[in-house]
Amino acid sequence: MAPQSEAHHHRSSTKISHKPFKSRHATKGFIKELTKGKIGRQEKGSRKTPYQQVKSKLDRRNQAKQMRQIKHLENVKSINMFAGPSGAPRVVAVVPLCEDCNAASAIQKLTQSVEDDVEIHVEGPQRVMVERFKQTILYVPVKRGLLAVMNACRAADFVLLLLSAEKEADEEGEQVIRAIEGQGVSNVLTMVQHLDSIQPGKKQPQVVASLKSYITHFFPHQDKVFSLDSERECGNVIRSLCTATPKGVVWRDDRSWMLVEGVQWPGSLDGSQDYGKVTLTGVVRGKGLKADRLLQVGDWGHFQIERITDATLPKAKKRKADEMTIDADSEGSKILGTPDEDQDDLDELAPYDENMGDVDETPLSEVPSERKGVLVDDHHQILDENNQMPLPPKKLPKGTSSYQAAWFLGDMSDSYSSDDDQDTIDEEGDLDMDAPSLPQDEPIATNQPDPTEATPSEYPQSEAFRDSSPADDADQLAAYRSSRKTTAAEDREFPDEIELHPSVLARERLARYRALRSLKTSPWDTSYDKPHEPQDYDRLLRIPDYRAARKSAVREALVGGVPPGTRVSIHLGNIPLSLQKTYKPQEPLTAISLLRHEQKRTVIHTTITLPSSSPSPLASKSELLVQIGPRRFVINPLFSQMGQTPND
C-alpha cells in the first residue's frame, strides 16, 4: 500500500504579537506624540454650537486645509526674512561650557567646512556668507561669563554649546546652562572639541555618549552631539544652521528687537556735554519697529527714538514690491519712521495731579502722625491712646520705681505695708515716736558667744555687682552671635521670633507692622495703612485686569512699524555720553522695543525658585539681580509662602 502524502506546511513563527498597551488615561506626552505635525482638532463628543452641529465632513476638511495654509504662510514668511544675500543674518551664539573650549577655533572649523578662504578674527561678531545655501550667518563668540552669555543668547536664533572631550563642564558652565534655559532659548546645537585626543579611537563613542547624556539632562530634544574634528559633521551643522527655522522665544517675539552691529557716537567729546545723540545700526527682528515706543538698549536704560532711517547695504537691491512711500533725509538716507503725538514718555510714575485725589480722599493734614494701637483683624488691641505708661497703684512699697510699678496689678498689701503700719504714722505723714514698738522693731542681740567650730554659713557671701562697659557688652554680644546656629536653622526652630539690636527700641522698629491672626486668610484693610504708605505709592501704575492689558499691548505691536528683516539706523537723543566708556564693540549689545506702559513702575508678585545647589535659603530684603523680559533690576524682595490668596 502506498504511503499517504501529507500536506506540506511551514512551521509557525516564533514571533508573538502581543496586544499593545492601551492606557485608560493618556498622558500629555503621549497625546503630543500622536498629534505631532497635525492640525489641532476640536474636542470629541457633542458639538457645542449650532454651526458645529450642522457642519458637514466637507466643511471640516476645508477648515483643516485653511489652517494648514495659514501655518505654511507663517512659516514661509519667517524664512523669507533670511532669503538671499541681502536677507537678515542668522545669529549664532557660540557658548563655551568648559575651560579649554575656544569659540574662535570652533567658528574657524565650521566655516572651513564649506568655505576655504575665510579668515576669522579673534574677538567680536563675525559675518560669514555661505554661498552653497545663499544664507548669511552672524557668529557671536562669547567669553565665559554669566551676563555676557545671557546678553548673546537673548538675541540669538541658534545657540551652539561647546563641550570638551578632555575636561568636564564645571560649576560655572552648569550655571550658564540653567541661566539661558530660564531666560528662554531658541534652537540649541551641541558640539564637542578635542575628540581626536581621546586614544584609542574606540573610546571616542563612549565619550560622545556620555556628553549626550549630560546635555539631554537640560535639553531633552538633543538628538546628537557633533564633533568639531569631523569635517562631515561640521558640514551637517552648517546645513542645519542655514535651513532650519528658528523657533524663537515668546517674550522676545512679542516685541521688536535687533542685535546692534554698530554704534555711532558724537564726533567731538570735549567733556562739556553730558548728553548727546547716538545712532544704532542693525537688522529689525520680531515685530515691526515703531518710533513711538521706547527702546531698551542693553543695560543702559530705555530711551526715546527721534527717527528711524534706512541702512541697507550698498550691494543689496530692493524689489519694487518691497518699496515703501518714504521721504529723504537731509543727509541722503531714507526716513522710515518718526514719532508723533502718541509717543511714550520716560516718566515711570504718574503725575501728582492725576490720581492723588481719587485714590486717597483723606487730606494729609488729618492723617494721624503715629499709630495709637495695633490692629488685629477687625478690632484694636494693645491700645495706647495717651502714649503714657499705666498709672501706679495706690499702695506701693517704699522705694518702688515707675518701671516696677507697671508690674503691680491693684493695691499691694505686704507685711511691711499692712494696716499696722498706718498706726505708726501721724496725721502729717511723719513717723510717731510715741507709738508702741512692734515685734519686728525689736533690736537684734549681738552678744552671742562665738562658735567653737567652723561651720558653713546658711547664706552665701554677697558679691559686689559691677556694671560692665558698653564695649564689653558689645564684645559679649558678638561672641554670643558667633556661637549661635545659622540664621536659617534658627528661623526654622523659632519661626515667629525676631532679634532686635540692644540699641533699637521695639516700638520704633515694629511701628510699620500690625498683627494678623493669619497672613493668608485674615482680611487686609488697606485703608488703615494708607497714612503709613510710601510717598510715591499712589503714583504707581494700577492694572485692574492684567491679562486684558497684556493682550491689548501685544495686539497693538502686531500692526505697523518698520517690517522685520530691514537694516535700519535708529537715532536716539539725550543719551548720557558717559556710557561710551562702558561700551565694548567685541561684546554683544541688544536693542529691544518696549510695549506700551512697560516702562512704568508698579508692584508685582512673582515666584522665585531657589536651585537645589544653593547652600542656604535666601533671606528677605537680600539684594538680587533679576531679569524680567529685556530688562534687569536690582531688588530687595520680601518673601512669603507661595500660593494665591484674596489679598494678592
C-alpha positions in Angstrom: 0.0 0.0 0.0 1.4 3.4 -1.0 2.1 5.8 1.8 -0.3 8.6 2.2 1.0 12.0 1.2 0.8 14.7 3.9 0.3 18.4 3.0 3.5 20.4 3.5 3.3 23.4 5.8 5.8 25.8 7.3 6.5 25.9 11.0 4.8 28.6 13.0 6.7 31.8 13.5 8.5 32.4 16.8 7.4 36.0 16.9 4.4 36.6 19.1 2.5 39.8 18.6 1.2 40.9 21.9 -1.7 43.3 22.2 -0.3 46.8 22.6 -0.8 48.5 25.9 -3.8 50.9 25.9 -3.9 53.2 28.8 -7.2 54.4 30.0 -6.0 57.9 30.6 -3.4 59.0 28.0 -0.6 61.2 29.3 0.2 64.7 27.9 3.4 63.4 26.3 1.6 60.5 24.6 -1.1 62.9 23.2 1.6 65.3 22.0 3.3 62.5 20.1 0.1 61.4 18.5 -0.8 64.9 17.3 2.7 65.8 16.2 2.6 67.7 12.9 -1.2 67.6 12.8 -3.9 70.2 12.9 -5.3 70.9 16.3 -8.7 69.2 16.4 -11.7 70.0 18.3 -12.7 68.0 21.3 -14.5 64.8 20.7 -18.1 64.5 21.8 -21.2 66.5 21.3 -20.7 69.7 19.3 -21.4 72.8 21.3 -22.6 75.5 18.9 -25.4 75.1 16.3 -23.0 75.8 13.5 -20.8 72.9 14.6 -23.8 70.6 14.7 -24.7 71.2 11.0 -21.1 71.3 9.7 -20.5 68.6 7.2 -17.5 66.5 6.7 -16.5 68.5 3.7 -16.6 71.7 5.7 -14.4 70.3 8.4 -11.9 69.2 5.7 -12.0 72.7 4.2 -11.3 74.2 7.6 -8.3 71.9 8.2 -7.0 72.9 4.8 -7.3 76.6 5.6 -5.4 76.1 8.8 -2.6 74.3 7.0 -2.3 77.1 4.5 -2.1 79.7 7.2 0.6 77.7 9.0 2.5 77.3 5.8 2.3 81.1 5.0 3.6 81.9 8.5 6.5 79.5 8.1 7.4 80.9 4.6 7.2 84.5 5.9 9.6 83.7 8.8 12.0 82.0 6.4 11.9 84.7 3.7 13.5 87.1 6.1 16.8 85.2 5.7 16.5 84.5 1.9 19.2 85.8 -0.4 22.4 87.7 0.1 20.5 90.8 1.3 18.5 88.9 3.8 18.8 89.1 7.6 21.7 87.1 9.0 21.1 84.1 11.2 22.5 84.9 14.6 24.5 82.1 16.1 25.8 82.4 19.7 28.9 80.2 20.4 29.0 79.4 24.1 31.9 77.5 25.7 31.0 75.5 28.7 34.5 74.2 29.7 37.7 76.0 30.4 39.6 74.6 27.4 36.9 75.3 24.8 37.7 78.0 22.3 34.8 79.7 20.4 37.1 81.3 17.7 38.6 77.9 16.8 35.1 76.4 16.6 33.9 79.1 14.2 37.0 78.7 12.1 36.4 74.9 11.7 32.7 75.4 10.9 33.5 78.0 8.2 36.3 76.0 6.6 34.0 73.0 6.2 32.1 75.0 3.5 34.4 77.8 2.6 38.2 77.5 2.3 39.5 81.1 2.1 37.8 82.7 5.1 39.7 84.4 8.0 38.1 84.6 11.4 39.1 87.3 13.9 39.8 86.5 17.5 37.1 88.7 19.0 33.8 90.3 18.0 30.9 89.1 15.9 31.8 87.5 12.5 29.6 87.8 9.4 30.1 84.9 7.0 28.3 84.4 3.7 27.6 80.7 2.9 27.4 80.5 -0.9 26.2 77.0 -1.0 22.9 77.8 0.8 22.7 81.5 -0.1 22.5 82.4 3.6 24.4 84.8 5.9 25.5 83.6 9.3 26.5 86.1 12.1 28.6 84.3 14.6 28.8 85.8 18.1 31.7 84.3 20.1 31.1 84.6 23.8 33.7 84.5 26.6 33.0 82.6 29.8 30.8 84.9 32.0 27.1 84.7 33.1 25.9 88.2 31.9 27.9 88.1 28.6 26.4 84.7 27.7 22.8 85.9 28.6 23.2 89.0 26.5 24.3 87.0 23.5 21.7 84.2 23.8 18.7 86.5 24.1 19.5 87.9 20.6 20.4 84.6 19.0 18.5 82.4 16.6 20.7 79.4 17.4 22.8 78.6 20.5 25.9 76.5 19.8 27.1 74.9 23.0 30.8 73.7 23.1 31.8 70.8 25.3 35.3 69.3 25.8 36.3 65.7 25.5 39.1 66.1 28.0 37.5 68.2 30.8 34.1 68.1 32.3 31.8 71.1 32.5 32.5 72.9 35.8 30.0 74.6 38.1 30.2 77.9 36.1 29.3 76.0 32.9 26.3 74.4 34.6 25.2 77.8 35.9 25.3 79.2 32.4 23.1 76.4 31.1 20.5 77.0 33.7 20.6 80.7 33.2 20.0 80.6 29.4 17.3 77.9 29.9 15.5 80.1 32.4 15.8 83.2 30.2 14.4 81.4 27.2 16.4 79.9 24.4 15.8 79.2 20.7 17.3 76.2 18.7 20.2 74.5 20.5 23.0 72.5 19.0 25.9 70.8 20.8 29.4 70.2 19.6 32.5 68.6 21.2 36.1 69.8 20.9 39.4 67.8 21.3 37.7 64.5 20.5 40.7 63.2 18.4 42.9 63.5 21.5 41.0 60.5 23.1 43.0 57.4 22.4 42.4 54.7 21.5 39.8 55.6 19.0 37.3 53.0 20.2 36.7 55.1 23.4 35.5 58.1 21.4 31.9 56.9 21.0 31.8 56.3 24.8 32.8 59.9 25.4 30.3 61.2 22.9 27.5 59.1 24.6 28.5 60.4 28.0 28.3 64.0 26.8 25.0 63.4 25.1 23.6 62.0 28.4 24.8 65.1 30.2 23.3 67.7 27.8 20.0 65.9 27.4 19.5 66.4 31.1 19.0 70.1 30.4 17.8 69.9 26.7 16.0 66.6 26.2 15.4 67.2 22.5 19.1 67.0 21.6 19.4 64.0 19.3 23.1 64.1 18.6 26.4 65.7 19.8 28.5 66.7 16.8 32.3 66.6 16.6 34.3 69.6 15.5 37.1 67.4 14.4 35.0 65.8 11.7 34.5 67.9 8.5 31.4 65.9 7.6 29.7 66.7 10.9 30.7 70.3 10.7 29.0 70.4 7.3 25.8 68.9 8.8 25.8 71.6 11.4 26.1 74.3 8.8 23.3 72.8 6.9 21.1 72.8 10.0 22.0 76.5 10.7 21.1 77.6 7.1 17.9 75.6 6.6 16.3 75.2 10.0 13.6 77.6 11.1 14.3 79.3 14.4 11.5 78.6 16.9 12.3 81.8 18.8 11.5 83.0 22.3 8.0 84.0 23.3 8.7 87.2 25.2 11.2 88.3 22.6 9.0 87.6 19.6 6.2 89.8 21.1 8.4 92.8 20.7 10.7 94.3 18.0 14.4 93.7 18.7 17.7 93.7 17.0 21.3 92.8 17.6 23.3 96.1 17.4 26.0 95.8 14.7 27.4 99.3 15.1 27.2 102.4 17.4 28.0 105.9 16.2 28.8 108.4 18.9 29.1 112.2 18.6 32.2 113.3 16.7 33.8 115.5 19.4 33.7 114.6 23.1 35.4 117.5 24.9 33.7 116.9 28.2 31.5 120.0 28.0 28.4 118.0 27.0 26.8 115.4 29.3 24.1 114.2 26.8 24.2 113.7 23.0 22.7 111.9 20.1 23.7 108.2 19.4 22.9 106.1 16.3 22.4 102.3 16.5 22.6 100.1 13.3 21.2 96.6 12.9 18.5 94.4 11.3 15.0 94.6 12.7 13.7 91.3 14.0 10.5 90.1 15.7 7.6 92.6 15.2 7.6 95.8 13.3 9.7 98.6 14.8 7.7 101.7 15.8 9.2 105.1 16.6 6.5 105.8 19.2 7.7 103.1 21.6 10.6 103.3 23.9 13.8 101.4 23.2 15.7 99.4 25.8 19.4 99.4 24.9 21.3 96.6 26.8 21.7 97.7 30.4 22.0 101.3 29.5 18.3 102.1 30.1 15.3 103.0 27.9 15.3 106.0 25.6 13.0 107.8 23.1 13.5 107.4 19.3 14.0 110.5 17.3 13.8 108.9 13.8 14.5 105.6 12.0 16.4 105.7 8.7 17.3 103.1 6.1 20.7 101.5 6.4 20.6 98.8 3.6 24.0 97.6 2.5 25.1 99.0 -0.9 25.1 95.6 -2.6 21.5 94.9 -1.6 18.8 95.8 -4.1 15.1 96.1 -3.2 12.3 94.8 -5.3 9.6 97.1 -6.4 7.0 95.2 -4.4 9.0 95.9 -1.2 9.5 99.6 -1.7 7.7 101.9 0.6 6.4 105.5 0.4 9.3 107.2 2.2 10.9 110.6 2.5 14.5 111.6 2.0 16.6 112.8 4.9 18.9 115.8 4.7 21.9 113.5 4.6 20.5 111.4 1.8 19.3 108.4 3.9 15.6 107.5 3.7 13.4 108.1 6.7 11.4 105.0 7.6 9.7 106.3 10.8 9.3 109.3 13.0 7.4 109.7 16.3 4.1 111.5 16.6 1.9 112.8 19.4 1.3 109.2 20.6 5.0 108.7 21.6 5.6 107.2 25.1 7.2 109.4 27.7 10.1 108.5 30.0 8.1 109.0 33.2 7.9 105.9 35.5 5.4 107.4 38.0 2.1 109.1 37.4 1.9 112.9 38.0 0.6 114.1 41.3 -2.4 115.9 39.9 -3.9 112.9 38.2 -4.8 110.3 40.7 -3.8 111.6 44.2 -7.3 112.8 44.9 -9.0 109.7 43.6 -7.0 107.1 45.5 -6.9 108.7 48.9 -9.7 111.1 49.9 -8.2 111.8 53.4 -6.3 115.1 53.5 -2.8 114.8 54.7 -3.5 117.3 57.5 -6.0 114.9 59.1 -3.7 111.9 58.9 -2.6 110.9 62.4 1.1 111.3 63.0 1.6 107.9 64.7 -0.5 104.9 65.5 -2.4 104.6 68.8 -2.5 100.9 68.8 -2.2 97.6 67.0 -4.9 96.5 64.6 -5.7 92.7 64.9 -8.0 91.7 62.1 -11.2 93.7 62.8 -10.6 95.1 66.2 -7.9 97.1 68.1 -5.7 95.6 70.8 -2.9 97.0 72.9 -4.4 100.5 72.8 -2.2 103.3 73.9 -4.3 106.4 73.4 -2.3 108.8 75.7 1.1 107.3 74.8 1.8 107.2 78.6 2.7 104.4 81.0 -0.1 102.9 83.2 -0.8 104.8 86.4 0.9 103.4 89.5 -1.3 101.6 92.1 -2.4 103.5 95.2 -0.4 101.5 97.7 3.2 100.6 96.8 6.2 99.5 98.9 8.7 102.2 99.7 11.4 102.8 97.0 9.3 101.4 94.2 10.2 102.9 90.8 7.8 103.8 88.0 9.1 100.8 86.0 8.4 98.4 88.9 5.0 100.0 89.5 3.9 98.9 86.0 4.2 95.2 87.1 1.9 95.6 90.1 -1.8 95.0 89.5 -4.0 96.7 92.1 -3.1 97.5 95.7 -0.2 95.7 97.4 -0.7 94.5 101.0 2.6 93.2 102.2 3.9 92.6 105.7 5.6 95.9 105.8 2.7 97.7 104.2 -0.1 96.3 106.4 -2.7 98.2 108.5 -0.3 98.1 111.4 2.0 100.5 109.6 -0.8 103.0 109.5 -0.8 103.3 113.3 2.8 104.4 113.4 2.2 107.3 111.1 0.6 110.5 112.4 -1.8 112.8 110.6 1.0 114.8 108.9 2.6 111.6 107.4 5.6 111.5 109.9 6.6 108.6 112.0 5.0 108.7 115.5 7.9 108.2 118.0 5.5 107.6 120.9 3.8 104.6 119.3 4.3 101.2 121.0 7.0 99.2 119.4 6.2 96.2 117.3 7.9 92.8 117.5 9.7 93.3 114.2 11.1 96.6 115.6 13.0 94.8 118.4 16.8 95.1 118.2 18.8 92.1 117.3 21.0 90.6 120.0 24.7 90.9 119.2 26.3 89.5 122.4 26.1 85.8 121.4 29.0 83.5 122.1 31.5 82.8 119.3 31.0 79.4 117.6 33.6 76.8 118.7 33.7 75.1 115.2 33.8 76.5 111.7 30.5 75.6 110.1 29.3 76.7 106.6 27.1 79.7 106.6 23.5 79.4 105.7 23.7 82.5 103.5 26.3 82.7 100.7 28.8 85.6 100.8 27.4 88.6 98.9 29.3 89.8 95.8 29.5 93.3 94.6 27.7 94.0 91.3 29.9 95.7 88.7 28.2 97.2 85.7 30.2 96.3 82.5 31.2 99.0 80.0 29.4 99.3 76.6 32.4 97.9 74.8 32.4 94.8 77.0 28.6 94.3 76.3 29.3 94.6 72.6 32.1 92.0 72.7 29.9 89.6 74.6 27.0 90.1 72.2 29.3 89.5 69.2 30.7 86.3 70.9 27.2 85.1 71.5 26.1 85.6 67.9 29.2 83.9 66.6 28.5 80.8 68.7 24.9 80.6 67.6 23.4 78.4 64.9 22.9 79.6 61.4 20.1 82.1 60.7 18.2 79.5 58.6 18.3 76.9 61.4 17.1 79.5 63.9 14.3 80.6 61.7 13.1 77.0 61.3 13.3 76.5 65.1 11.8 79.9 66.1 9.7 81.0 63.1 7.8 83.7 64.9 10.6 85.4 66.7 13.0 88.2 65.7 16.0 89.6 67.3 16.4 93.3 67.9 19.6 95.2 68.5 20.1 96.4 72.1 20.2 100.0 71.0 16.9 99.8 69.0 13.5 100.2 70.6 10.9 97.6 69.7 8.2 100.3 69.4 10.2 102.2 66.7 11.4 99.0 64.9 7.9 97.5 64.6 6.0 100.7 64.1 5.2 99.8 60.4 3.8 96.3 61.3 0.5 95.2 62.6 -0.8 91.9 63.9 -2.9 89.5 61.9 -4.2 86.1 63.0 -3.2 84.7 59.7 -1.3 86.3 56.8 -3.2 84.0 54.4 -6.8 84.3 55.5 -7.2 87.5 57.5 -8.7 90.5 55.6 -6.3 93.2 54.6 -7.7 96.6 55.4 -5.7 98.8 53.1 -7.5 102.0 54.3 -5.8 101.6 57.7 -2.4 101.5 56.1 -2.8 104.5 53.8 -1.4 107.1 56.2 1.8 104.9 56.5 2.3 104.1 52.8 5.4 105.4 51.0 5.2 108.8 49.4 5.0 107.6 45.8 2.8 104.5 46.4 -0.3 106.2 44.9 1.7 107.2 41.8 2.3 103.6 40.8 0.6 102.0 37.8 -2.7 100.3 38.7 -3.7 97.4 36.4 -7.2 96.0 37.2 -7.1 93.2 34.6 -3.5 92.2 33.8 -4.4 89.6 31.1 -6.6 92.0 29.1 -4.0 94.8 29.4 -1.2 92.5 28.2 -3.3 91.2 25.3 -4.1 94.7 24.2 -0.4 95.8 24.3 0.7 92.7 22.3 -2.0 93.1 19.7 -1.0 96.8 19.2 2.5 95.7 18.4 1.3 93.5 15.5 0.3 96.4 13.2 2.6 99.0 11.6 6.2 99.9 12.0 9.3 99.1 10.0 8.9 95.5 8.8 11.3 92.8 10.2 14.3 92.0 8.1 15.1 95.6 7.3 18.5 97.0 8.1 18.0 100.4 9.8 19.7 103.1 11.8 17.9 104.2 15.0 18.7 107.8 16.1 18.4 108.3 19.9 18.5 111.6 21.7 19.5 112.6 25.2 21.9 109.7 25.7 24.4 110.1 28.6 27.8 110.3 26.9 29.4 108.6 29.9 28.1 105.3 28.5 30.7 105.3 25.8 33.3 104.3 28.4 31.3 101.1 29.2 30.6 100.2 25.5 32.8 97.3 24.2 32.4 96.5 20.4 33.5 92.9 21.0 30.6 92.2 23.3 27.0 91.8 22.0 24.6 94.7 22.5 20.9 94.3 22.0 18.1 96.9 21.4 14.6 95.8 22.3 11.4 97.9 21.8 9.2 98.0 24.9 5.5 97.6 24.8 3.1 100.4 25.8 3.2 101.2 29.5 6.0 98.7 30.0 8.4 101.3 31.4 6.0 102.4 34.2 6.6 101.3 37.7 4.2 99.0 39.6 4.0 96.3 42.3 4.3 92.7 41.1 4.1 89.3 42.8 6.3 86.7 41.3 7.5 83.2 42.1 11.3 82.7 42.7 12.5 79.1 42.8 15.8 78.5 44.6 18.1 75.9 42.9 18.8 72.7 44.9 22.6 73.5 44.7 22.1 76.6 46.9 23.7 76.0 50.3 21.3 78.1 52.3 17.9 79.8 51.7 17.6 83.5 50.8 16.6 86.0 53.5 14.0 88.7 52.8 15.4 92.0 51.6 18.5 90.3 50.2 19.9 92.2 47.2 19.1 90.2 44.0 19.7 90.9 40.3 16.5 89.9 38.5 15.8 89.8 34.8 12.2 90.3 33.6 12.0 90.2 29.8 14.6 92.5 28.3 15.4 94.4 31.5 17.4 93.7 34.6 16.7 95.2 38.1 18.4 95.2 41.5 15.7 94.4 44.0 15.3 93.7 47.7 12.2 91.5 47.7 10.0 90.3 50.6 9.4 86.5 50.6 6.3 84.8 51.7 4.7 81.4 51.3 3.7 80.6 47.8 0.0 80.4 46.9 -3.0 82.5 45.8 -4.9 84.4 48.5 -7.7 87.0 48.3 -5.1 89.6 49.4 -2.9 89.2 46.3 
